Amino acid sequence: MFKKLLVVAAVVGAATLVFKKVRASSDERALWHEATTAPDLR
């Protein structure tokens, strides 16, 4: 029982790290897009 709980906790921890990494990458890509596109001067 304890092994299963430990495995589940490890999987949840790994998934959390992957999710944070993907979200940070997406945020950085959006920031670069905003910084490198021409401003809309309409």
PQR file of N, CA, C, O and H, with PARSE charges and radii, in Angstrom:
ATOM      1  N   MET A   1       0.826  -1.199   0.000 -0.4000 1.5000
ATOM      2  CA  MET A   1       0.000   0.000   0.000 -0.0000 2.0000
ATOM      3  C   MET A   1       0.864   1.255   0.000  0.5500 1.7000
ATOM      4  O   MET A   1       0.593   2.196  -0.745 -0.5500 1.4000
ATOM      5  N   PHE A   2       1.903   1.273   0.832 -0.4000 1.5000
ATOM      6  CA  PHE A   2       2.774   2.448   0.912 -0.0000 2.0000
ATOM      7  C   PHE A   2       3.533   2.668  -0.396  0.5500 1.7000
ATOM      8  O   PHE A   2       3.763   3.807  -0.802 -0.5500 1.4000
ATOM      9  H   PHE A   2       2.123   0.508   1.438  0.4000 1.0000
ATOM     10  N   LYS A   3       3.925   1.563  -1.057 -0.4000 1.5000
ATOM     11  CA  LYS A   3       4.632   1.679  -2.341 -0.0000 2.0000
ATOM     12  C   LYS A   3       3.741   2.333  -3.393  0.5500 1.7000
ATOM     13  O   LYS A   3       4.187   3.191  -4.155 -0.5500 1.4000
ATOM     14  H   LYS A   3       3.739   0.638  -0.727  0.4000 1.0000
ATOM     15  N   LYS A   4       2.479   1.918  -3.424 -0.4000 1.5000
ATOM     16  CA  LYS A   4       1.554   2.495  -4.411 -0.0000 2.0000
ATOM     17  C   LYS A   4       1.373   3.984  -4.171  0.5500 1.7000
ATOM     18  O   LYS A   4       1.346   4.771  -5.117 -0.5500 1.4000
ATOM     19  H   LYS A   4       2.117   1.221  -2.805  0.4000 1.0000
ATOM     20  N   LEU A   5       1.249   4.369  -2.907 -0.4000 1.5000
ATOM     21  CA  LEU A   5       1.083   5.779  -2.572 -0.0000 2.0000
ATOM     22  C   LEU A   5       2.322   6.580  -2.969  0.5500 1.7000
ATOM     23  O   LEU A   5       2.212   7.702  -3.463 -0.5500 1.4000
ATOM     24  H   LEU A   5       1.270   3.729  -2.139  0.4000 1.0000
ATOM     25  N   LEU A   6       3.487   6.002  -2.751 -0.4000 1.5000
ATOM     26  CA  LEU A   6       4.740   6.655  -3.121 -0.0000 2.0000
ATOM     27  C   LEU A   6       4.856   6.825  -4.638  0.5500 1.7000
ATOM     28  O   LEU A   6       5.308   7.863  -5.121 -0.5500 1.4000
ATOM     29  H   LEU A   6       3.577   5.091  -2.349  0.4000 1.0000
ATOM     30  N   VAL A   7       4.444   5.798  -5.381 -0.4000 1.5000
ATOM     31  CA  VAL A   7       4.486   5.863  -6.844 -0.0000 2.0000
ATOM     32  C   VAL A   7       3.511   6.922  -7.350  0.5500 1.7000
ATOM     33  O   VAL A   7       3.845   7.694  -8.250 -0.5500 1.4000
ATOM     34  H   VAL A   7       4.077   4.955  -4.989  0.4000 1.0000
ATOM     35  N   VAL A   8       2.322   6.963  -6.784 -0.4000 1.5000
ATOM     36  CA  VAL A   8       1.322   7.960  -7.195 -0.0000 2.0000
ATOM     37  C   VAL A   8       1.839   9.368  -6.896  0.5500 1.7000
ATOM     38  O   VAL A   8       1.684  10.275  -7.714 -0.5500 1.4000
ATOM     39  H   VAL A   8       2.050   6.337  -6.053  0.4000 1.0000
ATOM     40  N   ALA A   9       2.449   9.550  -5.729 -0.4000 1.5000
ATOM     41  CA  ALA A   9       2.996  10.863  -5.376 -0.0000 2.0000
ATOM     42  C   ALA A   9       4.114  11.257  -6.338  0.5500 1.7000
ATOM     43  O   ALA A   9       4.215  12.423  -6.721 -0.5500 1.4000
ATOM     44  H   ALA A   9       2.574   8.813  -5.065  0.4000 1.0000
ATOM     45  N   ALA A  10       4.950  10.305  -6.730 -0.4000 1.5000
ATOM     46  CA  ALA A  10       6.028  10.598  -7.668 -0.0000 2.0000
ATOM     47  C   ALA A  10       5.479  10.986  -9.040  0.5500 1.7000
ATOM     48  O   ALA A  10       5.982  11.913  -9.676 -0.5500 1.4000
ATOM     49  H   ALA A  10       4.868   9.358  -6.419  0.4000 1.0000
ATOM     50  N   VAL A  11       4.460  10.282  -9.487 -0.4000 1.5000
ATOM     51  CA  VAL A  11       3.848  10.586 -10.793 -0.0000 2.0000
ATOM     52  C   VAL A  11       3.203  11.964 -10.767  0.5500 1.7000
ATOM     53  O   VAL A  11       3.349  12.738 -11.712 -0.5500 1.4000
ATOM     54  H   VAL A  11       4.052   9.529  -8.970  0.4000 1.0000
ATOM     55  N   VAL A  12       2.492  12.271  -9.691 -0.4000 1.5000
ATOM     56  CA  VAL A  12       1.850  13.589  -9.572 -0.0000 2.0000
ATOM     57  C   VAL A  12       2.912  14.684  -9.528  0.5500 1.7000
ATOM     58  O   VAL A  12       2.746  15.732 -10.152 -0.5500 1.4000
ATOM     59  H   VAL A  12       2.373  11.642  -8.922  0.4000 1.0000
ATOM     60  N   GLY A  13       3.995  14.453  -8.800 -0.4000 1.5000
ATOM     61  CA  GLY A  13       5.083  15.433  -8.738 -0.0000 2.0000
ATOM     62  C   GLY A  13       5.721  15.662 -10.095  0.5500 1.7000
ATOM     63  O   GLY A  13       5.990  16.803 -10.470 -0.5500 1.4000
ATOM     64  H   GLY A  13       4.130  13.601  -8.293  0.4000 1.0000
ATOM     65  N   ALA A  14       5.966  14.585 -10.835 -0.4000 1.5000
ATOM     66  CA  ALA A  14       6.561  14.718 -12.170 -0.0000 2.0000
ATOM     67  C   ALA A  14       5.614  15.455 -13.110  0.5500 1.7000
ATOM     68  O   ALA A  14       6.048  16.302 -13.891 -0.5500 1.4000
ATOM     69  H   ALA A  14       5.747  13.659 -10.530  0.4000 1.0000
ATOM     70  N   ALA A  15       4.334  15.140 -13.040 -0.4000 1.5000
ATOM     71  CA  ALA A  15       3.353  15.814 -13.902 -0.0000 2.0000
ATOM     72  C   ALA A  15       3.282  17.303 -13.577  0.5500 1.7000
ATOM     73  O   ALA A  15       3.133  18.130 -14.476 -0.5500 1.4000
ATOM     74  H   ALA A  15       3.981  14.451 -12.406  0.4000 1.0000
ATOM     75  N   THR A  16       3.386  17.641 -12.309 -0.4000 1.5000
ATOM     76  CA  THR A  16       3.368  19.049 -11.903 -0.0000 2.0000
ATOM     77  C   THR A  16       4.570  19.787 -12.455  0.5500 1.7000
ATOM     78  O   THR A  16       4.443  20.906 -12.952 -0.5500 1.4000
ATOM     79  H   THR A  16       3.507  16.969 -11.578  0.4000 1.0000
ATOM     80  N   LEU A  17       5.739  19.165 -12.371 -0.4000 1.5000
ATOM     81  CA  LEU A  17       6.948  19.800 -12.907 -0.0000 2.0000
ATOM     82  C   LEU A  17       6.850  20.006 -14.410  0.5500 1.7000
ATOM     83  O   LEU A  17       7.221  21.063 -14.919 -0.5500 1.4000
ATOM     84  H   LEU A  17       5.842  18.256 -11.967  0.4000 1.0000
ATOM     85  N   VAL A  18       6.351  19.003 -15.120 -0.4000 1.5000
ATOM     86  CA  VAL A  18       6.196  19.125 -16.572 -0.0000 2.0000
ATOM     87  C   VAL A  18       5.205  20.232 -16.904  0.5500 1.7000
ATOM     88  O   VAL A  18       5.452  21.027 -17.811 -0.5500 1.4000
ATOM     89  H   VAL A  18       6.049  18.145 -14.705  0.4000 1.0000
ATOM     90  N   PHE A  19       4.093  20.297 -16.189 -0.4000 1.5000
ATOM     91  CA  PHE A  19       3.083  21.324 -16.434 -0.0000 2.0000
ATOM     92  C   PHE A  19       3.665  22.722 -16.220  0.5500 1.7000
ATOM     93  O   PHE A  19       3.430  23.625 -17.023 -0.5500 1.4000
ATOM     94  H   PHE A  19       3.892  19.652 -15.453  0.4000 1.0000
ATOM     95  N   LYS A  20       4.426  22.898 -15.133 -0.4000 1.5000
ATOM     96  CA  LYS A  20       5.033  24.207 -14.863 -0.0000 2.0000
ATOM     97  C   LYS A  20       6.039  24.577 -15.946  0.5500 1.7000
ATOM     98  O   LYS A  20       6.114  25.737 -16.349 -0.5500 1.4000
ATOM     99  H   LYS A  20       4.617  22.164 -14.481  0.4000 1.0000
ATOM    100  N   LYS A  21       6.807  23.609 -16.417 -0.4000 1.5000
ATOM    101  CA  LYS A  21       7.802  23.867 -17.460 -0.0000 2.0000
ATOM    102  C   LYS A  21       7.121  24.290 -18.765  0.5500 1.7000
ATOM    103  O   LYS A  21       7.568  25.225 -19.429 -0.5500 1.4000
ATOM    104  H   LYS A  21       6.746  22.666 -16.090  0.4000 1.0000
ATOM    105  N   VAL A  22       6.049  23.604 -19.123 -0.4000 1.5000
ATOM    106  CA  VAL A  22       5.320  23.923 -20.357 -0.0000 2.0000
ATOM    107  C   VAL A  22       4.682  25.305 -20.256  0.5500 1.7000
ATOM    108  O   VAL A  22       4.724  26.085 -21.207 -0.5500 1.4000
ATOM    109  H   VAL A  22       5.686  22.844 -18.584  0.4000 1.0000
ATOM    110  N   ARG A  23       4.092  25.602 -19.099 -0.4000 1.5000
ATOM    111  CA  ARG A  23       3.453  26.909 -18.924 -0.0000 2.0000
ATOM    112  C   ARG A  23       4.484  28.035 -18.956  0.5500 1.7000
ATOM    113  O   ARG A  23       4.220  29.091 -19.532 -0.5500 1.4000
ATOM    114  H   ARG A  23       4.058  24.968 -18.326  0.4000 1.0000
ATOM    115  N   ALA A  24       5.646  27.830 -18.352 -0.4000 1.5000
ATOM    116  CA  ALA A  24       6.700  28.847 -18.368 -0.0000 2.0000
ATOM    117  C   ALA A  24       7.207  29.067 -19.790  0.5500 1.7000
ATOM    118  O   ALA A  24       7.466  30.201 -20.193 -0.5500 1.4000
ATOM    119  H   ALA A  24       5.860  26.972 -17.885  0.4000 1.0000
ATOM    120  N   SER A  25       7.345  27.998 -20.534 -0.4000 1.5000
ATOM    121  CA  SER A  25       7.791  28.114 -21.917 -0.0000 2.0000
ATOM    122  C   SER A  25       6.772  28.888 -22.749  0.5500 1.7000
ATOM    123  O   SER A  25       7.140  29.726 -23.573 -0.5500 1.4000
ATOM    124  H   SER A  25       7.134  27.077 -20.206  0.4000 1.0000
ATOM    125  N   SER A  26       5.508  28.606 -22.529 -0.4000 1.5000
ATOM    126  CA  SER A  26       4.447  29.302 -23.254 -0.0000 2.0000
ATOM    127  C   SER A  26       4.424  30.783 -22.889  0.5500 1.7000
ATOM    128  O   SER A  26       4.281  31.639 -23.762 -0.5500 1.4000
ATOM    129  H   SER A  26       5.209  27.926 -21.860  0.4000 1.0000
ATOM    130  N   ASP A  27       4.565  31.083 -21.607 -0.4000 1.5000
ATOM    131  CA  ASP A  27       4.589  32.482 -21.171 -0.0000 2.0000
ATOM    132  C   ASP A  27       5.776  33.227 -21.769  0.5500 1.7000
ATOM    133  O   ASP A  27       5.645  34.376 -22.190 -0.5500 1.4000
ATOM    134  H   ASP A  27       4.681  30.388 -20.897  0.4000 1.0000
ATOM    135  N   GLU A  28       6.936  32.570 -21.806 -0.4000 1.5000
ATOM    136  CA  GLU A  28       8.121  33.220 -22.367 -0.0000 2.0000
ATOM    137  C   GLU A  28       7.950  33.460 -23.867  0.5500 1.7000
ATOM    138  O   GLU A  28       8.340  34.507 -24.383 -0.5500 1.4000
ATOM    139  H   GLU A  28       7.042  31.637 -21.464  0.4000 1.0000
ATOM    140  N   ARG A  29       7.358  32.475 -24.567 -0.4000 1.5000
ATOM    141  CA  ARG A  29       7.131  32.632 -26.006 -0.0000 2.0000
ATOM    142  C   ARG A  29       6.174  33.793 -26.265  0.5500 1.7000
ATOM    143  O   ARG A  29       6.376  34.559 -27.207 -0.5500 1.4000
ATOM    144  H   ARG A  29       7.041  31.624 -24.148  0.4000 1.0000
ATOM    145  N   ALA A  30       5.139  33.931 -25.442 -0.4000 1.5000
ATOM    146  CA  ALA A  30       4.183  35.034 -25.594 -0.0000 2.0000
ATOM    147  C   ALA A  30       4.862  36.375 -25.325  0.5500 1.7000
ATOM    148  O   ALA A  30       4.593  37.359 -26.014 -0.5500 1.4000
ATOM    149  H   ALA A  30       4.976  33.308 -24.677  0.4000 1.0000
ATOM    150  N   LEU A  31       5.733  36.415 -24.332 -0.4000 1.5000
ATOM    151  CA  LEU A  31       6.449  37.645 -24.027 -0.0000 2.0000
ATOM    152  C   LEU A  31       7.366  38.050 -25.172  0.5500 1.7000
ATOM    153  O   LEU A  31       7.421  39.223 -25.539 -0.5500 1.4000
ATOM    154  H   LEU A  31       5.951  35.616 -23.772  0.4000 1.0000
ATOM    155  N   TRP A  32       8.091  37.077 -25.742 -0.4000 1.5000
ATOM    156  CA  TRP A  32       8.959  37.394 -26.876 -0.0000 2.0000
ATOM    157  C   TRP A  32       8.151  37.859 -28.077  0.5500 1.7000
ATOM    158  O   TRP A  32       8.573  38.757 -28.806 -0.5500 1.4000
ATOM    159  H   TRP A  32       8.047  36.124 -25.444  0.4000 1.0000
ATOM    160  N   HIS A  33       6.990  37.250 -28.283 -0.4000 1.5000
ATOM    161  CA  HIS A  33       6.139  37.662 -29.404 -0.0000 2.0000
ATOM    162  C   HIS A  33       5.692  39.111 -29.214  0.5500 1.7000
ATOM    163  O   HIS A  33       5.710  39.902 -30.157 -0.5500 1.4000
ATOM    164  H   HIS A  33       6.647  36.521 -27.691  0.4000 1.0000
ATOM    165  N   GLU A  34       5.298  39.446 -28.006 -0.4000 1.5000
ATOM    166  CA  GLU A  34       4.872  40.815 -27.716 -0.0000 2.0000
ATOM    167  C   GLU A  34       6.024  41.797 -27.876  0.5500 1.7000
ATOM    168  O   GLU A  34       5.827  42.911 -28.363 -0.5500 1.4000
ATOM    169  H   GLU A  34       5.284  38.803 -27.240  0.4000 1.0000
ATOM    170  N   ALA A  35       7.220  41.394 -27.471 -0.4000 1.5000
ATOM    171  CA  ALA A  35       8.371  42.295 -27.507 -0.0000 2.0000
ATOM    172  C   ALA A  35       8.905  42.497 -28.929  0.5500 1.7000
ATOM    173  O   ALA A  35       9.515  43.528 -29.213 -0.5500 1.4000
ATOM    174  H   ALA A  35       7.380  40.489 -27.076  0.4000 1.0000
ATOM    175  N   THR A  36       8.686  41.538 -29.816 -0.4000 1.5000
ATOM    176  CA  THR A  36       9.299  41.622 -31.143 -0.0000 2.0000
ATOM    177  C   THR A  36       8.329  42.004 -32.262  0.5500 1.7000
ATOM    178  O   THR A  36       8.745  42.181 -33.407 -0.5500 1.4000
ATOM    179  H   THR A  36       8.190  40.701 -29.585  0.4000 1.0000
ATOM    180  N   THR A  37       7.035  42.132 -31.939 -0.4000 1.5000
ATOM    181  CA  THR A  37       6.096  42.531 -32.986 -0.0000 2.0000
ATOM    182  C   THR A  37       5.960  44.057 -32.990  0.5500 1.7000
ATOM    183  O   THR A  37       6.146  44.716 -31.967 -0.5500 1.4000
ATOM    184  H   THR A  37       6.697  41.988 -31.009  0.4000 1.0000
ATOM    185  N   ALA A  38       5.639  44.587 -34.137 -0.4000 1.5000
ATOM    186  CA  ALA A  38       5.476  46.033 -34.261 -0.0000 2.0000
ATOM    187  C   ALA A  38       4.234  46.472 -33.490  0.5500 1.7000
ATOM    188  O   ALA A  38       3.234  45.755 -33.466 -0.5500 1.4000
ATOM    189  H   ALA A  38       5.488  44.051 -34.968  0.4000 1.0000
ATOM    190  N   PRO A  39       4.290  47.626 -32.870 -0.5600 1.5000
ATOM    191  CA  PRO A  39       3.104  48.096 -32.137  0.2800 2.0000
ATOM    192  C   PRO A  39       1.982  48.478 -33.087  0.5500 1.7000
ATOM    193  O   PRO A  39       2.233  48.911 -34.211 -0.5500 1.4000
ATOM    194  N   ASP A  40       0.775  48.321 -32.645 -0.4000 1.5000
ATOM    195  CA  ASP A  40      -0.397  48.673 -33.431 -0.0000 2.0000
ATOM    196  C   ASP A  40      -0.717  50.141 -33.174  0.5500 1.7000
ATOM    197  O   ASP A  40      -1.240  50.487 -32.114 -0.5500 1.4000
ATOM    198  H   ASP A  40       0.571  47.969 -31.731  0.4000 1.0000
ATOM    199  N   LEU A  41      -0.403  51.010 -34.141 -0.4000 1.5000
ATOM    200  CA  LEU A  41      -0.548  52.456 -33.950 -0.0000 2.0000
ATOM    201  C   LEU A  41      -1.778  53.013 -34.648  0.5500 1.7000
ATOM    202  O   LEU A  41      -1.750  54.142 -35.136 -0.5500 1.4000
ATOM    203  H   LEU A  41       0.022  50.729 -35.002  0.4000 1.0000
ATOM    204  N   ARG A  42      -2.828  52.262 -34.703 -0.4000 1.5000
ATOM    205  CA  ARG A  42      -4.037  52.749 -35.353 -0.0000 2.0000
ATOM    206  C   ARG A  42      -4.742  53.792 -34.567  0.5500 1.7000
ATOM    207  O   ARG A  42      -5.780  54.294 -34.997 -0.5500 1.4000
ATOM    208  H   ARG A  42      -2.851  51.344 -34.307  0.4000 1.0000
TER
END
